[in-house]
Amino acid sequence: MKILVTGGAGYIGSVAVKELIRKKESVVVIDNLSKGKRELVDKKAEFYKVDLVDKSSLEKVFKKHKFDAVIHFSSYKAVGESMENAVKYSDNIVGMTNLLNIMVKYKVQKIIFSSSAAVYGMPKTKIITESHPLEPINFYGYTKLAMEKTIEWYHKIHNIDYVALRYFNVAGDGGLDYIDPNALNIFPVILEVMSGKRECLTIFGKDYKTKDGTCIRDYVDVNDLVDAHILALRTDYNGALNLGTGKGFSVMELVNEFMRVSGKKFRYKFGLRRAGDPGILVASNRKAKRMLNWNPKKKISDMIKSTFKAYGLDISKKD
Ligand SMILES: NC(=O)c1ccc[n+]([C@@H]2O[C@H](COP(=O)([O-])OP(=O)(O)OC[C@H]3O[C@@H](n4cnc5c(N)ncnc54)[C@H](O)[C@@H]3O)[C@@H](O)[C@H]2O)c1
């Protein structure tokens, strides 16, 4: 297959590109390098520095290549920033609409889309299935929902097949020694604390109705996540699927697991709850397992170990 990967220079996209090449697929990557790094892109993939908002540059890529499918990772993704700079985040919607319109013009009939648990908003149930109400509470989540809806209509009107994969918390390293240049997620933040780049981890809230008062999240390994995309390329299913492990870890459990796995202690303190942070966010992954025959294998300790390796921290010698 010839596959276009947008955002293929980013954290998840670069792992997907590497895996697709390993599976002998032909891969073309576009990325505006606003966050991604050119050196993360496998050398066997053809690379174009293109912003999806720029229709004519995007079309040049489609003129040159006949794609069988698109995997669409590219997006701005910082929740807080989306509330301060909606103009920038509206590019997520504009870029995807350009992409779909060009797919229609060049008769590319399949897209796998990176959606997010952010489409659900505040959870109304402990475990979230795909039929949970879609009520995003930040502009980033709204852009993901708007894009899902647009693809759904393009499926009805233009017969474009799609799978919208709603990721929960993606973690671990996919073998490319990825260092997050703008660490906002807990894994890279802990690594920054442990490597001395940051003084202390702030745990937001210790009064949630959970076993230890800290938030519970569902962490899914980036390699398992990428496997789901590759399976999705070949499914006949059209619609949305959750990608998570179905297991919740509290922030405090995660902190303790980092310390246990590394044998090292690090500083943390408690801060106030962050607005819009739900207490518990855990996926039901039954539908993804059924529709894709997907089977996430990695444990939280695997995700932690691979992240340590990426940051070049030696955890073989315990303190
Ligand atoms: N990392 C997570 O935990 C997580 C969770 C849920 C959903 N997602 C979604 O998964 C996808 C990949 O996330 P990631 O963690 O790899 O993020 P990332 O920022 O590392 O990768 C996104 C890539 O898209 C590129 N990009 C952004 N806007 C673009 C545009 N207009 N045109 C061309 N390229 C553009 C960036 O340069 C970057 O390389 C995103 O759509 C994100 O919203 C990620």
The ligand as an SDF file (V2000), in Angstrom:
LIG
                    3D

 44 48  0  0  0  0  0  0  0  0999 V2000
   -0.1180   12.1460   22.6500 N   0  0  0  0  0  0  0  0  0  0  0  0
   -1.3060   11.8980   23.1850 C   0  0  0  0  0  0  0  0  0  0  0  0
   -1.4200   11.4970   24.3720 O   0  0  0  0  0  0  0  0  0  0  0  0
   -2.5720   12.0690   22.3580 C   0  0  0  0  0  0  0  0  0  0  0  0
   -3.8140   11.7990   22.9570 C   0  0  0  0  0  0  0  0  0  0  0  0
   -4.9680   11.9390   22.1910 C   0  0  0  0  0  0  0  0  0  0  0  0
   -4.8980   12.3120   20.8600 C   0  0  0  0  0  0  0  0  0  0  0  0
   -3.6680   12.6010   20.3010 N   0  0  0  0  0  0  0  0  0  0  0  0
   -3.6330   13.0060   18.8950 C   0  0  0  0  0  0  0  0  0  0  0  0
   -2.6830   12.2020   18.2090 O   0  0  0  0  0  0  0  0  0  0  0  0
   -2.0900   12.9250   17.1340 C   0  0  0  0  0  0  0  0  0  0  0  0
   -0.5920   12.8140   17.2360 C   0  0  0  0  0  0  0  0  0  0  0  0
   -0.1910   13.3040   18.5060 O   0  0  0  0  0  0  0  0  0  0  0  0
    1.3290   13.4040   18.9520 P   0  0  0  0  0  0  0  0  0  0  0  0
    1.3480   13.1890   20.4210 O   0  0  0  0  0  0  0  0  0  0  0  0
    2.1770   12.5880   18.0690 O   0  0  0  0  0  0  0  0  0  0  0  0
    1.5760   14.9620   18.6950 O   0  0  0  0  0  0  0  0  0  0  0  0
    2.8250   15.7190   18.0580 P   0  0  0  0  0  0  0  0  0  0  0  0
    2.6270   17.1700   18.3140 O   0  0  0  0  0  0  0  0  0  0  0  0
    4.1040   15.0990   18.4880 O   0  0  0  0  0  0  0  0  0  0  0  0
    2.6170   15.4180   16.5000 O   0  0  0  0  0  0  0  0  0  0  0  0
    1.7410   16.1640   15.6790 C   0  0  0  0  0  0  0  0  0  0  0  0
    2.5090   16.5660   14.4300 C   0  0  0  0  0  0  0  0  0  0  0  0
    1.6560   17.3220   13.5770 O   0  0  0  0  0  0  0  0  0  0  0  0
    2.4050   18.3940   13.0260 C   0  0  0  0  0  0  0  0  0  0  0  0
    1.4020   19.4220   12.6470 N   0  0  0  0  0  0  0  0  0  0  0  0
    0.5900   20.1290   13.4950 C   0  0  0  0  0  0  0  0  0  0  0  0
   -0.2140   20.9290   12.7710 N   0  0  0  0  0  0  0  0  0  0  0  0
    0.0710   20.7160   11.4540 C   0  0  0  0  0  0  0  0  0  0  0  0
   -0.4220   21.2520   10.2260 C   0  0  0  0  0  0  0  0  0  0  0  0
   -1.3810   22.1960   10.1990 N   0  0  0  0  0  0  0  0  0  0  0  0
    0.1070   20.8080    9.0540 N   0  0  0  0  0  0  0  0  0  0  0  0
    1.0980   19.8650    9.0580 C   0  0  0  0  0  0  0  0  0  0  0  0
    1.6170   19.3370   10.1800 N   0  0  0  0  0  0  0  0  0  0  0  0
    1.1070   19.7590   11.3770 C   0  0  0  0  0  0  0  0  0  0  0  0
    3.3910   18.7990   14.1260 C   0  0  0  0  0  0  0  0  0  0  0  0
    4.5590   19.4290   13.6270 O   0  0  0  0  0  0  0  0  0  0  0  0
    3.7270   17.4450   14.7610 C   0  0  0  0  0  0  0  0  0  0  0  0
    4.8720   16.8520   14.1640 O   0  0  0  0  0  0  0  0  0  0  0  0
   -2.6350   14.3510   17.2540 C   0  0  0  0  0  0  0  0  0  0  0  0
   -3.6960   14.4760   16.3480 O   0  0  0  0  0  0  0  0  0  0  0  0
   -3.1450   14.4290   18.6860 C   0  0  0  0  0  0  0  0  0  0  0  0
   -4.1990   15.3570   18.8090 O   0  0  0  0  0  0  0  0  0  0  0  0
   -2.5090   12.4770   21.0170 C   0  0  0  0  0  0  0  0  0  0  0  0
  1  2  1  0
  2  3  2  0
  2  4  1  0
  4  5  1  0
  4 44  2  0
  5  6  2  0
  6  7  1  0
  7  8  2  0
  8  9  1  0
  8 44  1  0
  9 10  1  0
  9 42  1  0
 10 11  1  0
 11 12  1  0
 11 40  1  0
 12 13  1  0
 13 14  1  0
 14 15  2  0
 14 16  1  0
 14 17  1  0
 17 18  1  0
 18 19  2  0
 18 20  1  0
 18 21  1  0
 21 22  1  0
 22 23  1  0
 23 24  1  0
 23 38  1  0
 24 25  1  0
 25 26  1  0
 25 36  1  0
 26 27  1  0
 26 35  1  0
 27 28  2  0
 28 29  1  0
 29 30  1  0
 29 35  2  0
 30 31  1  0
 30 32  2  0
 32 33  1  0
 33 34  2  0
 34 35  1  0
 36 37  1  0
 36 38  1  0
 38 39  1  0
 40 41  1  0
 40 42  1  0
 42 43  1  0
M  CHG  2   8   1  16  -1
M  END
$$$$
